Amino acid sequence: QVQLVESGGGLVQAGASLRLSCTASGDTFSRYCMGWFRQAPGKDRVFVAATTWSGGGTHYEDSVKGRFTISRDNAKNTVYLQMDSLKPEDTAVYYCAAQLSYSPRGPYENWGQGTQVTVSS
């Protein structure tokens, strides 16, 4: 199984940008489609974005389209989430996840521990 570790979260002001990274180990990264999810306080974890094995296909949740970009570098075993024009409602713990078959909203077999993103107004 693949192990996932997220990084890059932090506290930013509204309108700023952040790039999250998720580095995989323990298996061949290119076997997995990758997704990003987020969980705001008191709410369920929800889908944000997903990408196929090579990164050639992507899907986004409507509220992040045009602001967030998912990408991957298979040589570095890493998937990224570039987040621009951040809003306070983007505040959440962000998780990356891996799946062997592409189904953007899940299910995913492997999850990271999450990284906190806080956007102040």
N, C-alpha and C positions, 0 to 999 in steps of 0.2 A: 504494500500500500504506500501511497505517497503521503509525505508529511508536508504541511504547509505552514509558513511563518509570514505573517503580515508585518509591515512597517510603514512609517511615513505619516501616521496620524499626528494630530496636534490641534492647537487652538489658533484660529485665524479670525479675521474680521470678515463681515459680509463683503462679497465682491472679490475676495482673494482666491488664490489657487492652491491646490495641494496635489501631490502625486503619491498615491499609495503603491506599494510594491508587495508582492507575495512571491516568496521563493520556495520552490519545491525541492524535496530530496527523497531518496528511498526508492524511486522508480523512474522509468523513462518519462520525462515530462511531456513529450510530444504525443504520448498515448492518450492524454487527457484533454478534454474540453474544460474550460475554466469559467468560473462565474464569480461575481461580486454580489454580496447581499449586505443589507444593513438593518440594524435594530435600534430604534429610538426608545428612550425610556418609557416603559409602560406599554409598549406596542410589540406586535409580532415582528419577527424577522421577515424582510421582504426582498424580493429580487431587485437588483440594480442594473446589472449588465452581464453579458456572457460572450464568449468567443470560442470558435471552433479550434481544432487541433493545430492548424497552421496560422490561425488568426485571420483567415480570409473571410470568415463570416462573423457577424456580430449582431446582438440584440440588446435593446435598452428599454428600461422602464420609461414610460412617457414623461415623467417629471424631470428626467435627467437628460433627455435627448437634446443635443445641441450644446450641452454644457459639460458632459462627462464623455471620456473616450477610453475604451478598454483596448489594450494592446498586449502583445506578448513577445518575448525574446526566447525562443527555445534553446538557443546556445547558452543562455544564462539561467535557464530553468525558472524564469520569472514572468509573471503577469503583472500588468500595471493598470491602475485606474487614475487617469488624469482628470482632475476635478477643477473646473473653472467656474467663475461667476458663482461662487458658493453662497448659499442662503442659510439663514438660521434653521430652516426646516431640514437642512441636510445633516444636522447634528445627529450623530448615531455612532454606534459601534459598527465598524465595517469588517465583514468577513469575506475571505476568499474560499472557494470550494472547487473541487475537482470531480469530474465525471467521465466515464469511459465512452458513453454514448451521448450525443448532443441533444439535450432537452433543456433549453435555456432556463426555465423556471424550476427545474428539478425533476426527479430527485438527484442529489449529489451524494457521492459515497464518502468523500473526505472533506474535512473542514479545518480551517485554521483557528487560532485562538481569538482573533479579532484585534482591531486597533481603533482607538477612540478618535473621532473627529468632532470638534466642537467649533461652531461658527457663531460668533457674537454679532449682534446687530449694532 
